[in-house]
Amino acid sequence: MDIQFWLIQVFNGVSYGALLFLLASGLSLIFGVMRIINLSHGSYFLLGGYVALSVIWSTGSWVLALPVAALVVAGVGLAMERIFLRPLGFDPLRQVLLTVGFAFLFQQAALDIWGGDPLNIDPPEVLTGSAVLGGVYFPIYRIFMISLAAVMGLLLWLAMEKTRLGAMVRAAVDDSEMARGVGIDTSRISMLIFALGAFLAALGGAIGGAFFGVYPGLDFEILPLAFAVVIIGGMGSLAGAAAGSLIVGLADNFGKALFPEVSYFTLYAPMVLILALKPTGLFGRD
């Protein structure tokens, strides 16, 4: 195996990790702030892809499809949190049952509206093709995925670390009862975080539609990867979501390239190792 093989595998793993970061960063914050086990989070990824397709079919604009899909699904997530999850309180069993139910409802709705055939989102021509560096071909769309995830990660970090709202979110992650005690409206913070998580997942679905395609069942395929990222990185940590996404992306890509017969082991082995050595995750608080 030459150096080109390793460069390509690293690049593919990082680009896959970038897509996982969009999905898992919101889930990590939802876990950290709200302590909600949202098993319908993968559905936001799937719906983002389908809504983006509908916008493209209606307007012909891929650029318009990305924000519209993210905002529409953020509204769905917001309504779900306010109307259904909020009255449940913090009972994990009820959260699991409700969000699993929503996952099946969303999947059936997608099947009824868009059908069961796999669909692809075609990116604009400027993002097709490859860039050549040192004789190695790097797909431009994967470069775009990495760049978008980096920009979104930077914006999230600035919002969390440099704004008053971010300080309130961090306080809610660290100790929600103490945050309420000092006058922080944790209910409004939770509403914002849930909508943000749905927004990021849907954006990932719209971007990933040109990577995976869009089809019923994608939500349940992608959800375990998002949880693996959160478990490895730690709840409520953007740095943890970034590190976890990179680890999972690289482990998945190298596992399939080098050990295809045991690729699931190489994918989930880091998660098991982290659970054994540091159950709160790499960047989680003990």
Buried (B, 14 or more C-beta within 10 A) or exposed (E): EEEEEEBBBBBBBBBBBBBBBBBBBBBBBBBBBBBBBBBBBBBBBBBBBBBBBBBBEEEEEBEBBBBBBBBBBBBBBBEBBBEEBBEBEEEEEBBBEBBBEBBEEBBEBBEEEBEEEEBBBEBEEEBEEEEEEEEBEBBBBBBBBBEBBEEBBEEBBEBBEEEEEBEBBBBBBEEBEEBBEEEBEBEEBBBBBBBBBBBBBBBBBBBBBBBBBBBBBBBBEBBBBBBBBBBBBBBBBBEBBBBBBBBBBBBBBBBBBEEEEEBEEBBBEBBEEBEEEBEBBBBBEE
